């Protein structure tokens, strides 16, 4: 009875070790244990029933990696997915039958017959580089080298796609869009909650394309993947082209004010060589349009889509000089600082009004007319704090004889090629010294040529 209870307990407890004892030489009532052990050791093969299933080999590798690297949707929004572990394929580089112990297994990693000879299991010399090769094979795919972009291809920042170039639009029929370039203005992830699909996420992109010669178009594209969204937006922008008029192919015709939503932009016309001093999105648009000199001040909301739309509303609403002259029926005169503010007539109407036809209440100031009566607020520049000190007054007195000396010297070199006085024609000895050896050699060479 006791024997049966023990057997039952062993069955309930799980796997057990049992002995297969032959009937010959063994009886139930053996008094000597030694005889039983000798019989078992000599004739009985020991069999073991072990449970080989556990958590590590019951689930696939993807399931195990997910338990260590999974990040919730809330965690992804907070940026926790950036620092998660990199998933590695631990089977990469391994060969069936080859392990740390370098063994030859017939039928597994070696043929059973080699010619007419039977291949037996044997131990081969140790392979010291086995683990190094496996680790190198695992890390070769995991380590992704970051694509190094040139400074001109990085866009606004090195990590985000804003401002980067993605090439010309795709051809449409016979039109190949030669000379066009497309820039990314906005690239963001948007989501919407649906009743049957749950939270649906898409990538929203806004791009601008143009040829740098006045022809430009911008559009918005949304798709589940970023590349598809960029391609959609790029091709949409190619179908919404518009032409922007420019003054002498480098700036706008006049100052203007534009607004979209709560975004307000004050744009100022600038001379050649000034450059683009404005918001980075407006600067990208100007490069695509072909505008090289501009100043723009953004006020109110800095939402990027509103900035782009407001800027193009202002570009399309600007008027040429001929249109302004026809509206006012007056000559349009320009004063340029590089010409010494000499008045130059840039446009004339077909019918010119006489002075007595102009009412006294009419606005004749060009800036107020194009800005629709708006005045751009400019912060007053106060003198530096040190100008109120007595020491600054003393310094000005001591350096009074050096004031504008550098500017006068530069002007004399530009006009006469040397330092001279207004009495130099009458008295040749009234000339300044030559401080530069190179200039001395140049003057000597000029004298020899004469």
Order of alpha helices (4+ residues) and beta strands (2+ residues): alpha-beta-alpha-beta-alpha-alpha-alpha-beta-beta-beta-beta-alpha-beta-beta-beta-alpha-beta-beta-beta-beta-alpha-beta-alpha-alpha-beta-beta-alpha-alpha-alpha-alpha
